Amino acid sequence: MQPRMGGLIQVVIPDRATLQASYMPFVQGGGLFVPSTQHVKMGEEIFLLATLPEQSQKIPLTGKVVWISQKQSGKKPQGFGIQLSGEKGMYYKNEAERLLAGVKASERNSFTM
């Protein structure tokens, strides 16, 4: 994960384990957890560029903040989760779910629930 640059957050998901922990399938339309110390508010619109494992393409995403972890707790980092929206959000959701196909929800580590 890289720091916020010029009002835009860049999120690099280097591998499937990180994707498993970051993707929020229980959020309608899909969600993405972003480890960050940045202060955000519930419902705030966030813009970010995200990559998926084994891909170099940066996907521009927008979404509303639906989850906030104020501080690190054990293996769960501080950060926030967004509900993906728009065409690019649907693309990211579909690609994330394709990459995670076959992994049972009970086998997934999560940065959220």
Secondary structure by P-SEA (a helix, b strand, c coil): cccccccbbbbbbccaaaaaaccccccccbbbbbbccccccccbbbbbbbbcccccbbbbbbbcccccccccccccccccccccccaaaaaaaaaaaaaaccccccccccccc
